Amino acid sequence: MADGRRRVRRACGCGAAAAAATCRGVGHRRDPSGRPKFVFDEVTGVWQCTVARWHVGFCDLSGGQGLLGQVEGRTAQVVADWLLARPSAWRDQVRYVAIDMCAIFKSAVSRVLPHAQLVVDHFHLVQLANACVTEVRRRATVQHRGRRGRKGNREWELRNRLTRNAARMRAEHVDDLQAELAALPARIGGPILAAWNAKEDLLDLLALARTNPDRERIAMLLDRFYHRCANTDLPEIHRLATTIETWWPQILTFIHTGITNAGSEGTNRVIKTVARDAYGFRNPANQRLRTRCATTRRTRGHLNPH
């Protein structure tokens, strides 16, 4: 059983960049901005996208500048172009870039900011681990019962408890959960318990952030997680282990620094709220302007105007 269990990320939107005197961390995020628009190119005979559905935004997570800029699209090139448009002195000051597990941003940042360290936000790792447990539970139920889970199926009734962090549960509740899984038919309870243990092992590893762990402690918990995954025949857990292995350098940076992209998540919430309040935007330029006004701290009165 598991024995116990954020400062930059990707952000969405579009807009003009703000000049930065100093910027220790940058967060990236992509999000839907509305419906895409297409026009028919009579020369090529192909419909061309003129307004992208996705925007990419950049946030200052170490200072008070909030949203730095937004661009249309969600390709590595648009990210690289925005970064290359910043002064070289600005780019040289960026030490960390927090993202979720998106190869597009990883490629662009590694190319334009080779000196900056990439950080993977642990929120998305926990979300991925919980999704694996849910997938295992659903598959085991269908294979054994021939249908989806429903009220009266104990594994379905435990679905929310399975995604909770055991470190935040009382010991007797954790023991009860394990006992209930053991009492289920082996074809259901066994896979779910194995997936839950692997998830808790990963959470134990991520909990080392901001505790100044030594290399031996990190290696021990990482090895325990990999062994747990290797000792199962669950493809969902093998996929989770492969993802952790692929992104391990960026995860290790998170463990050492504790940097997350919580700031860009908050900015993203404001961006979506602005869009909902306006019942959507037909003009991307207007959306960028309104977003800038809503996500800069000075406009919201968080900075001393004097």
C-alpha positions in Angstrom: 0.0 0.0 0.0 1.1 3.5 -0.6 2.7 5.1 2.5 2.0 8.7 2.0 1.6 11.3 -0.5 3.6 23.6 -8.8 5.6 27.2 -11.1 4.8 27.4 -14.9 2.4 25.9 -17.6 0.7 26.2 -21.0 -2.0 28.8 -21.3 -4.6 29.6 -23.9 -5.8 32.7 -25.7 -4.4 35.2 -28.1 -3.1 38.7 -27.8 -0.3 41.2 -27.8 2.8 40.5 -25.8 3.8 42.6 -22.8 7.3 43.8 -22.4 9.0 42.1 -19.5 11.8 43.6 -17.4 12.4 40.3 -15.8 10.8 36.9 -16.2 11.9 33.8 -14.3 9.1 31.5 -15.4 6.7 31.3 -18.3 3.6 29.2 -18.5 2.1 27.9 -21.8 -1.4 26.7 -22.4 -3.8 26.0 -25.3 -7.6 26.3 -25.3 -10.5 26.6 -27.6 -11.3 30.2 -28.5 -14.5 29.6 -30.5 -15.6 28.3 -33.8 -13.0 28.2 -36.6 -13.7 30.1 -39.9 -12.9 28.8 -43.4 -12.8 30.4 -46.8 -12.6 28.7 -50.2 -9.4 29.2 -52.1 -10.4 29.3 -55.8 -6.8 28.9 -56.9 -6.1 25.7 -55.0 -9.7 24.5 -54.7 -9.2 23.9 -51.0 -11.0 25.4 -48.0 -8.5 27.4 -45.9 -8.8 28.1 -42.2 -8.7 31.9 -41.5 -9.6 31.9 -37.8 -8.2 29.0 -35.7 -10.3 27.4 -33.1 -7.3 27.1 -30.7 -5.2 29.9 -29.2 -1.9 29.6 -27.3 -1.1 32.0 -24.4 2.0 32.8 -22.4 1.9 33.8 -18.7 4.4 35.3 -16.3 4.3 33.0 -13.3 7.1 34.5 -11.3 6.2 38.2 -11.5 3.0 40.3 -11.6 2.6 40.7 -15.3 0.0 38.0 -15.8 -0.8 37.2 -19.4 2.1 38.1 -21.6 0.6 37.3 -24.9 -1.7 35.2 -27.1 -1.5 33.8 -30.6 -3.8 31.9 -32.9 -3.2 28.3 -33.6 -1.7 25.4 -31.6 1.4 24.4 -33.6 5.1 24.5 -32.6 5.7 27.2 -35.1 3.3 29.7 -33.7 4.9 29.2 -30.2 8.4 29.5 -31.6 7.5 32.7 -33.6 6.0 34.4 -30.5 9.1 33.6 -28.4 11.5 34.7 -31.2 9.6 38.0 -31.4 10.7 38.8 -27.8 14.0 40.6 -27.3 17.0 38.3 -26.8 17.6 39.8 -23.4 14.1 38.8 -22.4 14.5 35.3 -23.6 17.8 34.9 -21.8 16.1 35.6 -18.5 13.6 32.8 -18.8 14.8 30.0 -16.6 11.8 27.7 -16.4 8.8 27.0 -18.7 5.9 25.0 -17.3 3.7 23.0 -19.6 1.4 20.0 -19.5 2.5 17.0 -21.5 2.3 18.4 -24.9 5.0 17.5 -27.4 4.2 20.6 -29.5 5.3 23.0 -26.7 8.2 20.8 -25.7 9.6 21.0 -29.2 9.1 24.7 -29.6 10.6 25.7 -26.2 13.5 23.4 -26.5 14.4 24.9 -29.9 14.0 28.6 -29.0 14.9 28.5 -25.3 17.5 25.8 -25.0 18.8 27.2 -21.7 15.4 27.1 -20.0 14.3 24.0 -18.1 10.9 22.5 -18.9 8.6 21.6 -16.0 5.6 19.3 -16.3 2.8 20.3 -14.0 1.8 17.6 -11.6 -1.9 18.3 -11.9 -1.9 16.6 -15.3 0.1 13.6 -14.1 -2.4 13.0 -11.3 -5.3 13.5 -13.7 -3.7 10.9 -16.0 -3.2 8.4 -13.2 -6.8 8.7 -12.1 -8.0 8.3 -15.7 -6.0 5.0 -15.8 -7.7 3.7 -12.7 -11.1 4.6 -14.2 -10.3 2.9 -17.5 -9.2 -0.3 -15.6 -12.4 -0.2 -13.5 -14.7 0.2 -16.5 -12.9 -2.5 -18.6 -12.9 -5.0 -15.7 -16.6 -4.4 -15.1 -17.6 -4.9 -18.8 -15.5 -8.0 -19.1 -16.9 -9.6 -16.0 -20.5 -8.4 -16.0 -21.0 -7.9 -19.7 -22.2 -4.3 -19.2 -21.2 -1.0 -17.7 -21.2 -0.5 -13.9 -24.3 0.8 -12.2 -25.8 1.2 -8.7 -25.5 -2.0 -6.8 -22.0 -2.8 -8.3 -19.6 -2.1 -5.5 -16.7 -1.1 -7.8 -19.0 1.5 -9.4 -20.0 2.9 -6.0 -16.4 3.2 -5.0 -15.4 5.1 -8.2 -15.0 8.5 -6.5 -13.1 7.1 -3.6 -10.7 5.3 -6.0 -9.5 8.7 -7.4 -8.9 10.3 -4.0 -5.4 10.6 -2.6 -4.9 8.0 0.0 -2.6 10.4 2.0 -5.6 12.7 2.5 -7.8 9.9 3.7 -8.1 8.5 7.2 -6.2 5.2 7.7 -9.3 3.3 8.5 -11.0 4.5 5.3 -8.0 3.3 3.2 -8.1 -0.1 4.9 -11.9 -0.3 4.2 -11.3 0.6 0.6 -8.7 -2.2 0.2 -10.9 -4.7 2.0 -13.8 -3.8 -0.3 -11.7 -4.3 -3.4 -10.4 -7.6 -2.1 -14.0 -8.8 -1.5 -15.0 -8.2 -5.1 -14.7 -11.0 -7.7 -11.0 -11.5 -8.5 -11.5 -10.5 -12.1 -12.8 -7.1 -11.0 -11.1 -6.4 -7.7 -7.6 -7.6 -8.7 -7.0 -5.3 -11.6 -8.6 -2.3 -9.9 -6.4 -2.7 -6.8 -3.3 -3.1 -8.9 -4.1 0.1 -10.8 -5.0 2.0 -7.6 -1.7 1.0 -6.0 0.3 2.1 -9.0 -1.6 5.5 -8.9 -0.8 5.9 -5.2 2.9 5.1 -5.8 3.0 7.8 -8.4 1.4 10.3 -6.0 3.9 9.4 -3.4 6.7 10.3 -5.9 5.1 13.6 -6.8 4.6 14.5 -3.1 8.4 14.8 -2.8 8.1 18.2 -4.4 9.1 21.1 -2.1 10.6 18.7 0.4 14.2 18.9 -0.8 14.4 15.1 -1.4 17.8 13.4 -2.0 18.5 11.3 -5.1 18.2 8.1 -3.2 14.7 8.8 -2.0 13.5 9.8 -5.5 15.1 6.8 -7.1 13.6 4.4 -4.5 10.0 5.7 -5.1 10.5 5.8 -8.9 11.7 2.2 -8.8 8.8 1.1 -6.7 6.4 2.7 -9.2 8.0 1.0 -12.2 8.1 -2.3 -10.4 4.4 -2.0 -9.6 3.6 -1.3 -13.2 5.8 -4.1 -14.6 4.2 -6.7 -12.3 0.8 -6.2 -13.9 -0.5 -7.2 -17.3 -2.8 -4.1 -17.5 -2.1 -2.1 -20.7 -3.5 1.1 -19.1 -0.8 1.0 -16.4 1.9 0.1 -18.9 0.9 3.1 -20.9 1.1 5.3 -17.8 4.6 4.0 -17.0 5.7 4.7 -20.5 4.4 8.3 -20.3 6.2 8.9 -17.0 9.4 7.5 -18.5 9.1 9.8 -21.6 8.6 12.9 -19.5 10.8 12.0 -16.5 13.4 14.8 -16.9 10.6 17.4 -16.8 8.9 15.6 -13.9 12.2 15.5 -12.0 12.5 19.3 -12.5 9.1 19.7 -10.9 10.1 17.6 -7.9 13.3 19.7 -7.4 11.7 23.1 -8.0 8.0 22.7 -7.1 7.1 25.0 -10.1 3.6 24.6 -11.5 1.5 26.4 -14.0 -1.3 27.2 -11.6 -0.9 30.8 -12.6 -1.7 30.1 -16.2 -4.6 27.9 -15.1 -6.0 30.9 -13.2 -5.5 33.1 -16.2 -7.3 30.6 -18.4 -10.3 30.6 -16.1 -10.5 34.4 -16.4 -10.2 34.1 -20.3 -13.1 31.6 -20.4 -15.2 33.7 -18.0 -14.7 36.8 -20.3 -15.8 34.7 -23.3 -18.9 33.4 -21.5 -19.9 36.8 -20.3 -19.7 38.1 -23.9 -21.7 35.1 -25.2 -18.7 34.4 -27.4 -16.6 36.6 -29.8 -17.0 36.8 -33.5 -13.9 39.0 -33.9 -10.6 37.5 -32.7 -9.0 40.9 -32.3 -11.7 42.0 -29.9 -11.3 38.8 -28.0 -7.6 39.5 -27.6 -8.2 43.0 -26.4 -10.8 42.0 -23.9 -8.7 39.2 -22.6 -5.7 41.5 -22.2 -7.8 43.9 -20.1 -9.2 41.2 -17.9 -5.9 39.3 -17.3 -3.4 42.0 -16.5 -3.1 42.7 -12.8 -2.8 46.4 -13.1 -6.2 46.6 -14.9 -7.8 44.5 -12.1 -6.3 46.8 -9.4 -3.8 44.4 -7.9 -0.9 46.7 -8.4 -0.2 50.0 -6.7 -0.9 52.7 -9.3 1.6 54.9 -7.7 
